[in-house]
Amino acid sequence: MLACSGKDTPSESGDPTDTTPDTTDDTETGTPSGPGDDSGTDTDPVFDDCLEIDPAPIGEPALVLTGERPTNLLIISIDTLNISRLSRYGGPADAPTLSAYLSEGLTLDNHFACAPWTYPGILCSMSGQSNLELGFVPTVYGGVIPGPAPESNSFLPDLLKAEGYGTQLVTANPYLSSLYTVGRGFDQEITSTSGFPAGPVFDEGRAMVSRLQSAGEPWYAHVHLLDPHASYLPPTEYREDYYALLGDFPFDLAGDPTGIGSMLAAWGSLSEEDRALGVALIHALYDGEIAYLDDQLELFMADMDAAGALDDTLVVFFSDHGEQFMEHGALGHGLSLYNGELGAMASFWMKSGGVTPAAWTGPTDQRDIVPTIFDALDLPAQDAWSGQVAGTADPGRALMSLRFHGTDSEQALIRDGNKLIFSWGEAPEYYDLAADYDEEMDIFDLSVPQHSCDWEAIQAQTADFVELYPEYADSAEGR
């Protein structure tokens, strides 16, 4: 499913050096006009006027509490989690602890990231707004490190601090830290500039929660894990499946730090058998990272329970983006808007059945996390949010994602089980996600009203982007 190698920390160059996915458009019946054209597009997120569909009535919150509202908040966010590897979504990864929490709480099962890499995904997850609404769409390319988001924006720690919460953070990725505004509101943070594995992160998390508990005020603790991010190196005891497969494969993906890069460089000359084995070996290492993370999560949550930290606490699990494993010609993330990178996880859990277990399949994205948390904590909603409490949004709503890497950028719109991808300068792609979640058959056809309507919506979003970044107007023009 998707794309970018290396850690997406401030030292990452972000250059898409991997093979880029091919764009096919065999069924296109017309050439769409460029995004700069005056199309008269309705910019309402449901695009009612375009398809002349009446919006659905507002639904009830999907998060149903069985007792008293929680006072405290614990967030565990997971970097680079390809949800299709989890057994809940048909994958083989051994993660019984996480799977149990997803089953026991409210889990959003039709959930997408706002972007395919950490910084913009975290901005969205922690603000209730899209990157465009924040007035800041971060990009990393050519060694350029993005700056902090505008100081005028408020993020989850800012908002909870204003409500009297003690706020602390332990993070293995500096993109979620005070270095990048989004972490500004934390009273205390521990940040790794190079990443460290789940065990040490959770160790710091135990100390963090203890400090917050002793303060005697409502608290918000956030643990951000870098596992299972590349370079896919779980502890040795979690590499058994990798070594069982290795045989005489010509590249050492676990012991040689250049092994994965060497394999990718030689990809075009590898046999189909070696390519399949290479992907299987990466999967084995990646799934080993998930298994290690899951075991550490089990220990951490047991300690939290023993310390009484879960008694009055809403626990939220979410992922910032996914990972591609050569399904569309690349390895890593940040290189495309296919579902391997955009498919995301979000779940809300409380101890002793405090949340009615449910799987919500209405369309949601990272903007909805903060509004859903505030509703559960009985705190006031913010006018700036475009995200909505899970369950209350129109099921026909459109979800938008952006990947901004200069001229090599793209946009996606997901609505009514369909997805339009527009890579700047390329023909649009369109997929029926119910029948083709892996996005293997492009069915874009401008003569189909919904395809045409969604293309107009992409144009409207592009116009908003160009208004924010006029220097990229020519790049975004398309064809």
C-alpha positions in Angstrom: 0.0 0.0 0.0 2.4 2.9 0.1 5.5 5.2 0.4 8.8 7.2 1.8 11.9 5.7 3.2 13.8 6.9 6.2 12.5 8.6 9.4 10.3 11.6 9.0 12.1 13.6 11.6 13.6 17.1 11.1 16.7 15.5 9.6 14.7 13.7 6.8 15.3 15.1 3.3 11.9 13.9 2.1 13.1 13.4 -1.5 11.0 10.8 -3.2 13.9 8.7 -4.5 11.9 5.5 -4.6 10.1 4.3 -7.6 6.9 6.4 -8.1 3.6 4.8 -8.9 2.4 4.7 -12.5 -0.8 6.6 -13.3 -3.2 5.0 -15.7 -6.3 6.5 -17.2 -7.7 4.0 -19.6 -11.3 4.8 -19.1 -11.1 8.6 -19.1 -13.6 10.1 -21.6 -12.6 13.7 -21.4 -9.7 15.9 -20.4 -10.4 17.8 -17.2 -9.8 21.5 -17.1 -6.9 22.8 -14.9 -7.6 23.7 -11.3 -7.0 27.3 -12.1 -10.1 27.5 -14.3 -13.3 29.2 -13.1 -15.5 26.2 -12.6 -18.1 27.7 -10.2 -17.4 24.9 -7.8 -19.5 24.7 -4.7 -17.0 24.6 -1.8 -19.4 23.1 0.8 -17.7 20.0 2.0 -20.7 17.8 1.2 -21.0 19.4 -2.3 -24.8 19.2 -2.2 -25.3 21.6 -5.1 -23.0 19.6 -7.5 -25.0 16.4 -7.2 -28.2 17.9 -5.9 -28.3 15.6 -2.9 -29.9 16.7 0.3 -27.6 16.3 3.3 -28.4 13.6 5.7 -29.7 14.5 9.2 -27.1 14.9 11.9 -26.5 11.6 13.7 -25.9 10.8 17.4 -22.4 10.5 18.8 -20.9 7.1 18.1 -19.0 7.2 21.4 -21.5 6.0 24.0 -20.4 6.2 27.6 -21.9 3.6 30.0 -21.2 5.6 33.2 -19.7 8.9 34.4 -17.8 11.0 31.9 -14.0 10.6 32.2 -11.9 13.3 33.8 -8.5 12.5 32.4 -7.1 11.8 29.0 -4.4 9.4 27.9 -3.4 9.3 24.2 -1.2 6.7 22.7 -0.3 7.6 19.1 1.5 5.2 16.8 3.8 6.4 14.0 3.7 4.7 10.5 1.1 2.1 11.2 -0.2 0.3 8.1 -3.6 -0.8 9.5 -3.9 -3.6 6.8 -1.2 -5.5 8.7 -3.5 -5.7 11.8 -5.7 -8.8 12.2 -8.8 -6.5 12.6 -8.3 -5.4 9.0 -7.4 -8.8 7.6 -3.6 -8.7 8.3 -1.3 -11.2 9.9 0.4 -9.0 12.5 0.4 -10.4 16.0 -1.0 -7.6 18.2 -3.5 -9.1 20.6 -3.3 -6.3 23.1 -4.0 -3.5 20.7 -6.7 -5.6 19.0 -8.4 -6.2 22.3 -8.6 -2.5 23.0 -9.9 -1.8 19.5 -12.6 -4.4 20.1 -13.6 -3.2 23.6 -13.9 0.5 22.7 -15.3 2.6 19.9 -13.1 2.1 16.8 -13.4 4.2 13.6 -13.1 1.7 10.9 -13.4 4.0 7.8 -10.8 6.4 9.0 -8.2 8.4 7.0 -5.2 10.6 7.5 -5.1 14.1 6.3 -1.6 13.5 4.9 0.8 10.6 4.4 3.5 11.7 6.8 3.8 12.7 10.5 3.9 16.5 10.7 0.7 17.4 8.7 -1.1 14.3 10.0 -0.3 15.3 13.6 -1.4 18.9 12.9 -4.7 17.7 11.8 -5.1 15.1 14.6 -4.4 17.7 17.3 -6.3 20.6 16.0 -9.7 19.5 14.6 -8.8 21.3 11.4 -7.3 20.6 8.0 -3.8 21.9 7.2 -5.4 24.5 4.8 -7.7 25.7 7.5 -4.6 26.1 9.8 -3.1 28.2 7.0 -0.1 26.0 6.9 0.7 22.9 4.7 4.1 21.6 5.7 6.5 20.1 3.2 9.8 18.4 3.4 11.9 18.1 0.2 15.4 18.9 -1.0 16.7 19.1 2.6 14.2 21.9 3.5 12.9 21.5 7.1 9.4 22.9 7.6 8.9 25.6 10.2 6.4 25.6 13.0 2.7 26.2 12.4 1.3 29.7 12.9 1.2 30.7 16.6 -2.4 31.8 16.2 -3.6 28.2 16.0 -4.7 26.2 19.1 -4.0 22.5 19.5 -5.2 19.9 21.9 -2.7 20.6 24.7 -3.3 24.4 24.4 -7.1 23.8 24.7 -6.9 21.4 27.6 -4.4 23.5 29.5 -6.9 26.4 29.2 -9.5 24.1 30.8 -7.2 23.5 33.8 -5.6 20.2 32.8 -2.0 19.3 33.5 -0.4 18.3 30.2 2.7 16.2 29.5 4.2 14.5 26.5 6.7 11.8 25.8 7.4 11.6 22.1 9.9 9.7 19.9 9.3 12.0 16.9 10.0 15.7 17.2 7.3 16.6 14.8 5.0 16.2 17.8 6.7 18.5 20.1 7.0 22.2 21.1 9.6 22.6 18.3 6.7 22.6 15.9 4.0 24.6 17.7 1.6 21.6 18.0 3.3 20.6 21.3 3.5 24.1 22.6 0.8 23.6 25.3 2.5 20.8 27.1 3.7 21.7 30.6 6.5 19.2 30.2 7.8 17.1 27.4 10.5 14.5 26.8 11.5 14.4 23.1 13.9 12.2 21.3 15.6 13.7 18.3 16.5 10.3 16.8 13.7 8.1 18.0 13.8 5.4 20.5 11.9 2.1 20.8 8.6 1.5 22.5 10.1 0.1 25.7 12.0 3.2 26.7 9.1 5.5 25.5 6.7 3.7 27.7 9.2 3.8 30.6 9.1 7.6 30.3 5.4 7.4 30.0 5.0 5.7 33.4 7.0 8.4 35.1 5.0 11.1 33.2 1.6 9.7 34.4 2.9 9.4 37.9 3.8 13.1 37.9 0.5 14.1 36.6 -1.4 11.9 39.1 0.5 13.4 42.0 -0.5 17.0 41.0 -4.1 16.3 41.9 -5.7 18.0 38.9 -7.3 16.7 35.7 -4.5 15.5 33.3 -3.7 14.8 29.7 -0.8 12.5 29.0 0.4 11.7 25.5 2.8 8.9 24.4 3.9 9.0 20.8 5.6 5.9 19.6 7.9 5.7 16.5 7.6 2.0 16.1 7.0 0.5 13.5 8.7 3.2 11.5 11.6 2.3 9.3 14.3 1.1 9.6 12.1 -1.9 10.6 14.5 -3.3 13.3 12.6 -5.0 16.1 14.6 -6.6 18.9 16.2 -9.9 17.9 13.6 -12.1 19.5 11.0 -10.6 17.2 12.9 -11.4 14.0 12.2 -15.1 13.9 9.8 -14.9 10.9 12.4 -12.8 9.0 15.2 -15.3 9.5 12.9 -18.2 8.7 12.3 -16.6 5.2 15.8 -15.2 4.6 17.5 -18.2 2.9 20.0 -17.0 0.3 18.3 -13.7 -0.4 21.1 -11.4 -1.7 20.4 -8.4 0.6 20.6 -8.4 4.4 17.6 -6.1 5.4 18.1 -6.5 9.1 21.9 -6.6 9.7 23.1 -4.2 7.0 22.0 -0.6 7.3 22.3 -0.2 3.6 20.4 -3.4 2.8 17.0 -2.0 2.1 18.4 0.8 0.0 20.5 -1.6 -2.0 17.5 -3.9 -2.6 15.5 -0.9 -3.9 18.3 0.2 -6.1 18.4 -3.2 -7.7 14.7 -3.6 -7.8 14.3 -3.4 -11.6 16.7 -6.2 -12.1 15.3 -8.6 -9.5 13.2 -11.6 -10.5 9.6 -11.7 -9.5 10.4 -14.3 -6.9 13.1 -12.1 -5.3 10.8 -9.1 -5.3 8.1 -11.1 -3.6 10.6 -12.4 -1.1 12.0 -8.9 -0.5 8.5 -7.6 0.4 7.8 -10.6 2.6 11.1 -10.0 4.5 10.2 -6.4 5.1 6.7 -7.4 6.2 8.3 -9.9 8.6 10.4 -7.1 10.2 7.6 -4.6 10.2 5.2 -7.1 11.8 7.9 -7.9 14.4 8.0 -4.2 15.3 4.2 -4.3 15.8 4.5 -7.4 18.0 7.2 -5.8 20.1 5.1 -2.6 20.4 2.1 -4.7 21.4 4.0 -6.5 24.1 5.2 -3.2 25.5 1.7 -1.8 25.4 0.4 -4.7 27.4 3.0 -4.0 30.2 2.4 -0.3 30.1 -1.4 -0.6 30.4 -1.1 -3.2 33.2 1.1 -0.7 35.1 -1.3 2.1 34.4 -4.2 0.0 35.8 -2.2 -1.0 38.9 -1.5 2.7 39.5 -5.2 3.7 39.3 -4.4 5.8 36.2 -7.2 4.2 34.1 -10.0 4.5 36.7 -11.3 7.9 35.4 -9.5 8.2 32.1 -10.4 8.2 28.4 -7.7 6.3 26.5 -7.4 7.2 22.8 -5.3 5.3 20.3 -4.6 6.8 16.9 -2.1 6.5 14.0 -0.6 9.4 12.2 -0.3 7.7 8.7 0.5 4.4 7.1 3.2 2.8 5.0 3.5 1.4 1.5 5.2 -1.9 0.7 5.8 -1.6 -3.0 2.1 -2.0 -3.9 2.3 1.1 -6.0 6.0 1.0 -6.7 7.6 2.5 -3.6 8.5 1.6 0.0 7.8 3.9 3.0 5.5 6.9 3.3 5.1 10.5 2.2 5.1 9.6 -1.5 1.5 9.1 -2.5 -2.1 9.3 -1.3 -3.0 5.7 -1.8 -4.7 3.9 1.1 -1.6 2.1 2.4 -0.4 5.6 3.5 -3.7 7.3 4.2 -5.6 4.5 5.9 -5.5 5.3 9.6 -6.6 4.0 13.0 -8.5 5.8 15.8 -10.2 4.3 18.8 -11.6 5.4 22.2 -11.6 3.1 25.3 -12.4 3.3 29.0 -11.8 0.8 31.7 -14.5 -1.6 32.9 -16.7 -1.2 29.9 -17.0 2.5 30.2 -17.4 2.8 26.5 -20.0 0.8 24.6 -18.0 -1.4 22.1 -18.7 -0.4 18.5 -17.2 -0.2 15.1 -18.1 3.0 13.4 -18.0 2.7 9.6 -19.1 6.2 8.6 -16.3 8.3 7.0 -14.0 10.0 9.4 -10.6 11.6 9.3 -8.1 12.9 11.8 -10.0 16.2 12.2 -12.7 14.3 14.1 -10.4 13.1 16.9 -10.3 16.3 19.0 -14.1 17.1 18.7 -14.9 13.5 19.8 -12.5 13.8 22.8 -14.1 17.1 23.8 -17.6 15.7 23.6 -16.6 12.7 25.8 -15.0 15.0 28.4 -18.0 17.4 28.3 -15.8 20.3 27.2 -17.0 23.1 24.9 -16.6 22.7 21.2 -14.5 25.2 19.3 -15.8 27.3 16.4 -12.6 26.8 14.4 -13.1 23.0 14.1 -14.2 21.5 10.8 -13.9 18.1 12.3 -17.0 16.6 13.9 -17.9 14.3 16.7 -17.7 10.8 15.4 -21.2 9.6 14.4 -22.7 13.1 13.9 -21.4 13.9 10.5 -23.3 13.5 7.2 -22.3 10.1 5.8 -22.0 11.7 2.4 -19.3 14.1 3.6 -16.1 14.5 1.6 -12.7 13.9 3.2 -9.7 15.7 1.7 -6.0 14.9 1.9 -3.0 16.7 0.7 0.6 15.6 0.0 2.7 18.7 -0.5 6.3 18.2 -1.8 6.7 21.2 -4.0 5.9 20.5 -7.7 5.6 16.7 -6.8 2.4 17.1 -4.9 -1.1 15.6 -5.0 -4.6 15.8 -3.5 -7.2 13.2 -2.7 -11.0 13.3 -2.1 -12.8 10.4 -0.5 -16.6 10.4 -0.6 -19.4 7.8 -0.8 -16.9 5.0 -0.9 -15.0 6.4 -3.8 -11.7 8.2 -4.1 -10.3 10.7 -6.5 -6.5 11.3 -6.6 -5.0 14.2 -8.5 -1.2 14.2 -8.9 -0.2 17.6 -10.1 0.5 17.5 -13.8 -0.9 14.0 -14.2 -4.4 12.7 -15.2 -6.8 12.1 -12.3 -7.3 8.6 -10.9 -10.6 7.3 -9.5 -11.3 4.2 -7.4 -14.3 2.4 -6.0 -12.9 1.6 -2.5 -15.6 -0.9 -1.7 -14.6 -3.1 -4.5 -11.0 -2.0 -4.9 -9.5 -0.8 -1.6 -6.0 -1.5 -2.8 -6.6 0.9 -5.7 -5.6 -1.3 -8.6 -8.2 -0.3 -11.2 -8.5 3.4 -12.2 -12.1 4.1 -13.4 -12.0 7.9 -13.8 -14.7 9.0 -16.3 -15.7 12.6 -16.5 -19.1 11.6 -18.0 -20.1 10.1 -14.6 -21.7 12.9 -12.6 -20.0 11.9 -9.3 -16.6 11.8 -10.9 -17.2 15.2 -12.5 -18.5 16.6 -9.2 -15.5 15.3 -7.2 -13.1 16.7 -9.8 -14.8 20.1 -9.3 -14.3 19.7 -5.6 -10.6 19.0 -6.1 -10.3 22.1 -8.2 -11.9 24.2 -5.4 -9.4 22.8 -2.9 -6.5 23.6 -5.3 -7.8 27.1 -5.5 -7.7 27.4 -1.7 -4.2 26.0 -1.7 -3.0 28.4 -4.4 -4.5 31.3 -2.5 -2.3 30.3 0.5 0.8 29.5 -1.6 0.5 31.5 -4.9 4.1 30.7 -5.8 2.9 27.1 -6.6 0.1 28.1 -8.9 1.9 27.0 -12.1 2.9 23.6 -10.5 -0.7 22.9 -9.4 -2.3 23.8 -12.8 -2.5 20.2 -13.9 -3.4 19.4 -17.5 
